[in-house]
Amino acid sequence: MNNGKKLHRSSSDRIIAGVLGGISEFFGWQSSLVRILYIVLLLTPGVGFVAFLSYIVMGVIVPSDHSTTSFFNQMKSNFSTTNPDSQSRKVLHNVDEKDVNDHQKRGQS
């Protein structure tokens, strides 16, 4: 059914975030059918809130078709902790320390 494809957000068939366009491409369905089914789910009592939240979560987690990583993985890599030993160190040479209030001690203005 999916022929080895991966789920992604569509950049060409999108209205808001491309989630429904990506689902339609993944399953090979018409995007208008997927959108109508989503609206029916959205208006169904008890299911609508879950459908709304799942759309938001998929918009954050599922990668775009022109990106290799999802928004969540991009943010995670930005805030990941690295080993401090692997970071390069900067060494300062010939540094003079000066008291910023030194001129006031000598009576200079």
HELIX and SHEET records of a PDB file:
HELIX    1   1 VAL A   19  PHE A   27  1                                   9    
HELIX    2   2 SER A   31  LEU A   43  1                                  13    
HELIX    3   3 GLY A   48  ILE A   61  1                                  14    
HELIX    4   4 PHE A   71  ASN A   78  1                                   8    
HELIX    5   5 PRO A   84  SER A   86  5                                   3    
HELIX    6   6 ASP A  102  LYS A  105  1                                   4    
END                                                                             
